[in-house]
Amino acid sequence: MSYQDVLAFVRENPACFIATMDGDQPRVRGFLAVLFNDGNIYFTTGTMKRVYDQLVQNPKVELCFASQGFQKTLRISGTIEIIDDREKKQQLLNERDYLKHFGGKADDPRFILLRLSHGKAHFWTIQQNMRENEIPVIEF
């Protein structure tokens, strides 16, 4: 397995759950991953959301993507960074209806683009359920 396999899985299964820390309490919520042609995994959020504050305090996350029918999952532990890329933000605002509340402006300071900067990923299937330590890890 390679990082290209990670990107292909995310492309096919963009909905995921992201775990952050809120003090000593883990918080998990659903997100949609965004892929551009630069080989990185992105997400969007708003400064008014608690997840934004949690990521500013501690940018370490764990993500879980699952295939249809939960036959295969992808877990990634890594670090999120805030990215100021007006072109990417504008593209998302133009393409994604769920971002309309930002008024279509990439310069809106509430609109945040997040990138998974580096991490470790591994795939899991039910056949590997009791052999987690044998699953290869993909570092990026």
C-alpha positions as CSV (number, residue, x, y, z in Angstrom):
1,M,0.0,0.0,0.0
2,S,1.1,3.5,-0.7
3,Y,0.0,7.1,-0.2
4,Q,-1.6,7.0,-3.6
5,D,-3.8,4.2,-2.3
6,V,-4.8,6.5,0.6
7,L,-5.7,9.3,-1.8
8,A,-7.7,6.9,-4.0
9,F,-9.7,5.6,-1.0
10,V,-10.4,9.2,0.2
11,R,-11.5,10.1,-3.3
12,E,-14.0,7.2,-3.3
13,N,-15.1,7.7,0.3
14,P,-14.8,11.4,1.1
15,A,-17.0,11.4,4.3
16,C,-15.1,10.7,7.4
17,F,-15.0,11.3,11.1
18,I,-12.4,13.5,12.7
19,A,-11.4,13.3,16.4
20,T,-10.0,16.3,18.1
21,M,-9.3,17.1,21.7
22,D,-11.4,19.5,23.8
23,G,-9.2,19.8,26.9
24,D,-9.1,16.2,28.1
25,Q,-12.3,15.2,26.3
26,P,-12.1,13.7,22.8
27,R,-14.7,15.1,20.3
28,V,-15.7,13.4,17.1
29,R,-17.7,14.8,14.2
30,G,-18.3,14.1,10.5
31,F,-16.5,16.0,7.8
32,L,-16.2,15.8,4.0
33,A,-12.6,15.6,2.7
34,V,-11.6,17.7,-0.3
35,L,-8.9,16.7,-2.8
36,F,-7.2,19.0,-5.2
37,N,-4.5,17.9,-7.7
38,D,-1.7,18.5,-5.2
39,G,-1.7,15.2,-3.3
40,N,-3.0,16.6,0.0
41,I,-6.2,16.0,1.9
42,Y,-8.1,19.2,2.9
43,F,-11.2,20.1,4.9
44,T,-13.1,23.3,5.5
45,T,-14.6,24.7,8.7
46,G,-15.6,28.1,10.1
47,T,-14.1,30.1,12.9
48,M,-17.4,30.1,14.7
49,K,-17.3,26.4,15.3
50,R,-15.8,24.7,18.3
51,V,-13.7,22.3,16.1
52,Y,-11.8,25.4,14.9
53,D,-10.9,26.4,18.5
54,Q,-9.9,22.8,19.3
55,L,-7.6,22.6,16.2
56,V,-6.0,25.9,17.1
57,Q,-5.3,24.6,20.6
58,N,-4.1,21.1,19.4
59,P,-3.8,20.4,15.7
60,K,-3.4,16.7,16.2
61,V,-6.3,14.6,14.8
62,E,-7.3,11.1,14.0
63,L,-9.6,10.5,11.0
64,C,-11.6,7.4,10.0
65,F,-12.9,6.9,6.5
66,A,-15.0,3.8,5.7
67,S,-16.0,2.1,2.5
68,Q,-19.6,1.4,1.6
69,G,-20.8,-1.5,3.8
70,F,-17.8,-1.0,6.2
71,Q,-15.8,-3.6,4.4
72,K,-12.6,-1.5,4.6
73,T,-11.6,1.5,6.7
74,L,-8.8,3.9,6.6
75,R,-7.5,5.5,9.8
76,I,-5.1,8.4,9.7
77,S,-3.4,10.1,12.6
78,G,-1.8,13.4,11.7
79,T,-1.6,17.1,12.1
80,I,-3.9,19.7,10.6
81,E,-2.7,23.1,9.5
82,I,-4.6,26.2,8.5
83,I,-4.0,27.1,4.9
84,D,-4.4,30.6,3.4
85,D,-4.9,29.7,-0.3
86,R,-7.5,32.1,-1.8
87,E,-7.7,30.2,-5.1
88,K,-8.5,26.9,-3.5
89,K,-11.0,28.5,-1.1
90,Q,-12.8,30.3,-4.0
91,Q,-12.9,27.0,-6.0
92,L,-14.7,25.3,-3.1
93,L,-17.1,28.2,-2.6
94,N,-18.0,28.0,-6.3
95,E,-18.5,24.3,-6.3
96,R,-20.0,23.4,-2.9
97,D,-23.5,24.5,-1.9
98,Y,-23.0,23.7,1.8
99,L,-20.5,26.6,1.9
100,K,-23.0,29.2,0.7
101,H,-23.3,30.8,4.2
102,F,-19.8,32.3,3.6
103,G,-21.3,34.5,0.9
104,G,-19.1,33.3,-1.9
105,K,-16.1,35.2,-0.7
106,A,-12.7,33.5,-0.2
107,D,-11.6,36.5,1.8
108,D,-14.3,35.9,4.5
109,P,-12.1,35.5,7.7
110,R,-14.6,33.0,9.1
111,F,-13.9,30.5,6.2
112,I,-11.0,28.3,7.1
113,L,-9.2,25.8,4.8
114,L,-7.5,23.0,6.6
115,R,-4.8,20.6,5.3
116,L,-3.7,17.3,6.7
117,S,0.0,18.1,6.6
118,H,1.6,14.8,7.5
119,G,0.7,11.7,9.3
120,K,0.4,7.9,9.5
121,A,-2.3,5.9,7.7
122,H,-3.4,2.3,7.7
123,F,-6.1,0.3,6.1
124,W,-8.2,-2.2,8.1
125,T,-10.5,-5.0,7.0
126,I,-12.4,-7.5,9.1
127,Q,-9.9,-10.2,8.2
128,Q,-7.2,-8.2,10.0
129,N,-9.4,-7.6,13.1
130,M,-7.2,-9.4,15.6
131,R,-3.9,-8.7,13.8
132,E,-3.8,-4.9,14.1
133,N,-0.1,-4.8,14.9
134,E,0.6,-6.6,11.5
135,I,-1.1,-3.9,9.4
136,P,1.4,-1.9,7.4
137,V,1.6,1.8,8.2
138,I,1.9,4.4,5.4
139,E,3.8,7.5,6.5
140,F,3.4,10.8,4.6
